[in-house]
Amino acid sequence: MSTHGGSEDLYAILSAHYPGLQSTPEEKQQVVSKRRSWECGNSPSLQLEWELDDEHAASSKTMCPEGDIHIWTERKRRKKMSYMLDTLLSLLPAHDHLKMDKTRIIEEAINYIKTLQGTLKDLQARKSETEASLIKTSSLSVMQSKESRQVCDVQFPLSVTMAPTSSIKILGSNVVGKHAFTTIWAPQQTGFLPKLIFMLDANQLEILDYTLNADGSNTFYTLHVMSKSSSPEAAEKAFRSAINSIISSHKK
């Protein structure tokens, strides 16, 4: 935009922004100076300042018309874009940032996002495998726990003489150290389990675990008990006594 010309051109520009000015030769002489200044930065913006000493304004700053407004808007846009690129650059892994232009920054960001997506996919696959492994291990532990409560081959099988008139049956009993495992078959009847616990406790035996399985009118009791005695021989004796007491108390 050209700023050269006489007072007529200058007054015409001012009149467009200050309608109160009169088009008289006297007021035209009130324009005493004009100055154009350039403001430089990353994106230059042009501003034109006019100094007035008339009664309408002691001093005022007027932005040049549409062209300079566009320049000012463009400067703000570039400044915001520069800030966003700096932020994006700070999120990327260590690189030689001095050699990266805007296009390179965007390319690196896209590649980094794709890498993160691949890492996420791998982690999700590992998580699924781990969960499946935990479920399998848990199922195996439950099976082993059930098997440990069943009759198995041990070092000290406990032989129990069954009374021919007893209404219950000892399907198997084994003693390992202070621990004993037994499976008892008995007809369903009220109060049998509390009586069983009482007899075991009377012989200093503590129930660690048990399961009940009903089969029609009969019930299978699988017990894992531990003797409060420190001697394995005393534990076997106590368990034998408890079993005999149970059998004797349930005769047909």
C-alpha positions in Angstrom: 0.0 0.0 0.0 1.5 3.3 -1.0 1.7 6.1 1.6 3.1 8.8 -0.6 0.9 11.7 -1.6 -0.2 15.1 -0.4 -2.4 16.2 2.5 -5.5 15.5 0.4 -4.8 11.8 0.2 -3.9 11.7 3.9 -7.1 13.5 4.9 -9.2 11.1 2.8 -7.7 8.1 4.6 -8.3 9.7 8.0 -11.9 10.7 7.1 -12.8 7.1 6.4 -11.9 6.2 10.0 -12.9 9.4 11.7 -16.3 10.6 10.3 -16.3 13.6 12.6 -13.6 15.4 10.7 -14.8 18.3 8.5 -13.7 18.6 4.9 -12.4 22.2 5.3 -9.0 23.6 4.4 -8.5 24.6 8.1 -9.0 21.2 9.5 -6.9 19.7 6.7 -4.0 21.7 8.2 -4.6 20.0 11.5 -2.8 16.9 10.2 0.7 17.8 11.4 2.5 14.5 11.0 2.3 11.1 9.7 4.4 8.0 10.5 4.5 4.5 9.3 6.0 1.8 11.5 6.8 -1.8 10.8 6.5 -4.5 13.5 8.8 -7.5 12.8 8.5 -11.0 14.2 8.4 -14.6 13.1 5.6 -13.5 10.8 5.7 -9.8 10.0 2.7 -7.6 10.6 2.3 -4.1 9.2 0.7 -1.4 11.2 0.3 2.3 10.3 0.0 4.8 13.1 -1.2 8.3 12.6 -0.7 11.0 15.1 -3.4 13.7 15.3 -3.4 16.9 17.4 -6.9 18.1 16.7 -9.9 18.3 19.1 -11.3 14.9 18.0 -8.3 12.8 19.1 -5.1 13.6 20.9 -3.5 10.4 19.6 -4.8 7.2 18.1 -3.6 4.1 16.4 -5.4 2.8 13.4 -4.7 -0.6 11.8 -4.3 -0.4 8.0 -7.4 -1.7 6.2 -8.1 -5.3 5.1 -4.7 -6.2 3.8 -3.0 -5.7 7.2 -5.8 -7.4 9.1 -5.2 -10.5 7.0 -1.5 -10.3 7.8 -2.2 -10.0 11.5 -4.6 -13.0 11.4 -2.0 -15.0 9.5 0.6 -14.2 12.1 -1.7 -15.5 14.9 -2.4 -18.7 12.9 1.3 -19.4 12.3 2.1 -18.7 16.0 -0.5 -21.2 17.1 0.7 -23.7 14.5 4.3 -23.2 15.8 3.1 -23.9 19.4 1.3 -27.0 18.3 4.3 -28.4 16.5 6.6 -27.7 19.4 4.2 -29.6 21.7 4.0 -32.5 19.2 7.8 -32.5 19.0 8.1 -32.7 22.8 6.0 -35.9 22.8 8.3 -37.8 20.3 11.2 -39.9 21.4 14.7 -38.3 21.4 15.8 -37.1 18.0 18.0 -34.5 16.5 15.3 -31.8 16.7 17.6 -29.2 15.0 17.4 -31.1 11.8 13.6 -31.6 11.8 11.3 -29.4 9.8 7.5 -29.2 10.0 7.0 -32.0 7.5 9.5 -34.3 9.3 7.9 -33.7 12.7 4.5 -34.8 11.4 6.0 -37.9 9.7 7.8 -38.9 12.9 4.5 -38.4 14.9 2.6 -40.6 12.5 5.3 -43.4 12.7 5.4 -43.1 16.5 1.6 -43.5 16.8 1.8 -46.6 14.5 4.5 -48.0 16.7 2.5 -47.4 19.9 -0.5 -49.1 18.3 1.6 -52.2 17.5 2.9 -52.2 21.1 -0.7 -52.0 22.5 -1.7 -54.9 20.3 1.2 -57.1 21.5 0.4 -56.2 25.2 -3.3 -57.1 24.7 -2.3 -60.4 23.2 0.1 -61.1 26.1 -2.7 -60.2 28.6 -5.0 -62.6 27.0 -2.4 -65.4 27.1 -1.6 -64.7 30.8 -5.3 -64.7 31.7 -5.8 -68.0 29.9 -2.7 -69.5 31.6 -4.0 -68.3 35.0 -7.4 -69.9 34.4 -5.7 -73.2 33.4 -3.4 -73.1 36.4 -6.4 -72.4 38.7 -8.4 -75.3 37.3 -5.4 -77.6 37.7 -5.0 -76.5 41.3 -8.6 -77.2 42.0 -8.3 -80.7 40.5 -5.2 -81.4 42.5 -6.9 -80.1 45.7 -9.8 -82.5 45.1 -7.5 -85.4 44.4 -5.6 -84.7 47.6 -8.8 -85.2 49.5 -9.5 -88.5 47.7 -8.0 -91.8 48.8 -4.5 -92.2 47.4 -1.4 -94.3 47.8 0.4 -93.2 50.9 3.1 -94.5 53.2 0.8 -95.5 56.1 -2.5 -96.9 55.0 -4.9 -97.1 57.9 -6.8 -100.3 58.2 -10.2 -100.1 60.0 -12.2 -103.1 61.0 -15.8 -102.5 59.9 -18.6 -103.6 62.2 -21.0 -105.8 60.2 -23.9 -104.0 61.7 -22.7 -100.5 61.0 -24.9 -98.2 58.9 -21.8 -96.3 57.5 -18.9 -97.4 55.5 -15.3 -96.2 55.5 -14.3 -96.3 51.8 -10.7 -95.4 52.4 -8.4 -94.0 55.0 -4.7 -93.0 54.8 -2.4 -91.3 57.3 0.6 -89.2 56.2 2.5 -87.9 59.2 0.2 -85.7 61.2 -2.4 -85.6 58.4 -5.1 -88.1 57.6 -7.4 -88.4 54.6 -10.6 -90.4 54.7 -13.8 -91.0 52.7 -17.0 -92.0 54.6 -20.2 -93.2 53.1 -23.3 -92.8 55.2 -27.1 -92.6 54.7 -28.5 -89.1 54.8 -29.5 -88.3 58.3 -29.9 -85.2 60.4 -27.0 -84.3 62.7 -24.4 -86.7 61.3 -21.8 -84.0 60.4 -21.9 -82.2 63.8 -21.5 -85.6 65.5 -18.6 -86.4 63.2 -16.9 -83.1 64.0 -17.4 -83.7 67.7 -15.8 -87.1 67.6 -12.8 -85.9 65.7 -12.3 -83.0 68.1 -12.6 -85.4 71.0 -9.6 -87.2 69.6 -7.5 -84.0 69.1 -8.1 -84.0 65.4 -8.8 -80.7 63.5 -10.7 -80.7 60.2 -8.7 -78.7 57.6 -11.0 -79.4 54.6 -14.0 -81.4 53.7 -16.5 -82.0 50.8 -20.0 -83.4 50.7 -21.4 -85.2 47.7 -24.9 -86.5 47.8 -25.9 -89.6 45.8 -29.6 -90.3 46.1 -30.3 -91.0 49.8 -26.6 -91.4 50.6 -23.8 -88.9 51.3 -20.1 -89.1 50.7 -17.9 -87.2 53.2 -14.3 -86.6 52.2 -12.2 -85.3 55.1 -8.7 -83.9 55.5 -7.8 -83.8 59.2 -4.7 -83.0 61.1 -3.7 -84.2 64.5 -2.8 -81.8 67.3 -0.2 -84.2 68.5 3.4 -83.8 67.3 4.0 -87.5 67.0 3.0 -89.3 63.7 2.3 -92.5 65.7 0.0 -90.6 68.1 -1.7 -89.0 65.2 -2.4 -92.4 63.6 -3.7 -93.8 66.9 -6.0 -90.8 67.4 -7.4 -91.1 63.9 -8.0 -94.8 64.3 -9.8 -94.2 67.6 -12.0 -91.5 66.0 -13.0 -93.7 63.1 -13.9 -96.6 65.4 -16.0 -94.3 67.5 -17.9 -93.1 64.4 -18.5 -96.7 63.3 -19.6 -97.8 66.7 -22.1 -95.0 67.1 -23.9 -95.8 63.8 -24.9 -99.4 64.0 -28.0 -100.8 62.2 
